Amino acid sequence: MDSVRLVEMGPRDGLQNEPARVPTNIKIGLVERLADCGLTHIEAASFVSPRWVPQMADGGEVLTGIHRKDGVVYSALTPNLQGLKVALAAGADEVAVFTAASESFCQRNINCSVAQSLERFTPVLQLARERGLRVRGYVSTVLGCPYEGDIAPAAVARVAGALYRLGCDEISLGDTIGTGTPKKAIAMLSAVRQEVPLARLAAHFHDTYGQALANLYAVLEQGLRIIDSSVAGLGGCPYAKGATGNVATEDVVYLLHGLGLNTGVNLDQLVHTGRWISLQLGRENGSKTGLAWDNHSRKP
Ligand SMILES: CC(C)(COP(=O)([O-])OP(=O)([O-])OC[C@H]1O[C@@H](n2cnc3c(N)ncnc32)[C@H](O)[C@@H]1OP(=O)([O-])[O-])[C@@H](O)C(=O)NCCC(=O)NCCSC(=O)C[C@@](C)(O)CC(=O)[O-]
């Protein structure tokens, strides 16, 4: 059976914008539960400035506190060498650098231009490689920017190609504010795959306008097989006002299983994990599948 690799964003993208501090033991509990559901790639922490994103300040404690499961990759965001060194000390299995297709977003998110971000990443990639770590590269605002509006597919392709040539193993394409639609997603992917092999591309779609599943279906039809998602649809970006979370992992798994695509994820367990974390955060569950799960007897 054809499979899709899911990269779980809940503990990082999902929690980074929570207004109240989420206790470290809850973050650890979330990562462990997600691994128990069968998710094999979990972005567990972020080593960014605690002044910029205070919620992620305990990333080291999270990474060192989890009971690791064999075969699971626990990754972390590392915007610079300073972040990478802490991530290495905490035992991250994989790290990720992040930039954007739009200058304004890059400046607000990581306080530098796109060109400067790529310069910053060069030593990060070098050290990560020396330590045998895979590196992911994120491109934000691939289907729209909160400050610049529409983004040309060629601009996304340029930045994705630059990250790939710098040595990133995989490029994740972020619809940060969820304004994309399937036609735009296909046009963007068609441009990017001229620069980066399709097998190295991931879709990282937020669901602000309710388009994420449609956009995912469109890129799946183009052959893309790596998807980022967040349990219970947790999340939002601190530098994209009003943007909601990533598409909910439960909804993506329901879609993929319905298409006959394997994920290795136990959906029933995932639904319970989504409910558990929503309860812990006092949040409404952002997964439609999570909300509907007990109402029907026929499940894929
Ligand atoms: C990138 C920086 C650090 C530049 O921040 P800066 O202020 O330009 O950096 P700096 O090098 O001038 O350092 C200033 C201070 O920050 C400290 N610092 C510097 N680096 C680190 C570090 N790694 N860890 C801890 N502390 C750090 C450094 O030590 C210093 O401390 P001071 O001497 O003033 O006390 C900052 O802008 C930052 O942390 N930004 C946060 C960005 C962020 O986390 N955004 C959300 C994640 S990205 C995202 O969600 C999008 C994505 C990936 O999901 C895809 C999508 O959906 O589009």
The ligand as a Gaussian input file, in Angstrom:
#p B3LYP/6-31G(d) Opt

LIG

-5 1
 C       15.853000      34.052000      15.300000
 C       16.005000      34.942000      16.515000
 C       16.700000      34.187000      17.647000
 C       16.851000      36.152000      16.133000
 O       16.746000      37.096000      17.150000
 P       17.699000      38.357000      17.255000
 O       17.236000      39.206000      18.386000
 O       17.849000      38.986000      15.905000
 O       19.058000      37.582000      17.605000
 P       20.425000      38.000000      18.165000
 O       21.406000      37.007000      17.636000
 O       20.674000      39.476000      17.964000
 O       20.277000      37.735000      19.747000
 C       19.462000      38.541000      20.581000
 C       19.194000      37.811000      21.884000
 O       18.510000      36.583000      21.633000
 C       19.276000      35.483000      22.151000
 N       19.163000      34.353000      21.223000
 C       19.494000      34.333000      19.911000
 N       19.259000      33.116000      19.396000
 C       18.799000      32.363000      20.411000
 C       18.393000      31.006000      20.476000
 N       18.426000      30.209000      19.417000
 N       17.966000      30.532000      21.654000
 C       17.919000      31.330000      22.756000
 N       18.284000      32.643000      22.748000
 C       18.717000      33.129000      21.568000
 C       20.696000      36.003000      22.238000
 O       21.415000      35.281000      23.215000
 C       20.456000      37.440000      22.639000
 O       20.156000      37.459000      24.028000
 P       20.572000      38.737000      24.944000
 O       22.068000      38.802000      24.826000
 O       19.880000      39.936000      24.353000
 O       20.059000      38.326000      26.301000
 C       14.623000      35.468000      16.990000
 O       14.099000      36.281000      15.984000
 C       13.648000      34.390000      17.333000
 O       13.867000      33.606000      18.230000
 N       12.518000      34.382000      16.645000
 C       11.464000      33.425000      16.948000
 C       10.957000      32.853000      15.676000
 C        9.943000      31.774000      15.959000
 O       10.132000      30.912000      16.806000
 N        8.856000      31.818000      15.195000
 C        7.849000      30.790000      15.238000
 C        8.351000      29.529000      14.599000
 S        8.375000      29.611000      12.817000
 C        6.816000      29.067000      12.376000
 O        5.992000      28.826000      13.219000
 C        6.514000      28.838000      10.931000
 C        6.595000      27.357000      10.533000
 C        8.020000      26.815000      10.678000
 O        5.780000      26.564000      11.373000
 C        6.143000      27.182000       9.067000
 C        4.852000      27.927000       8.729000
 O        3.792000      27.590000       9.249000
 O        4.942000      28.844000       7.922000

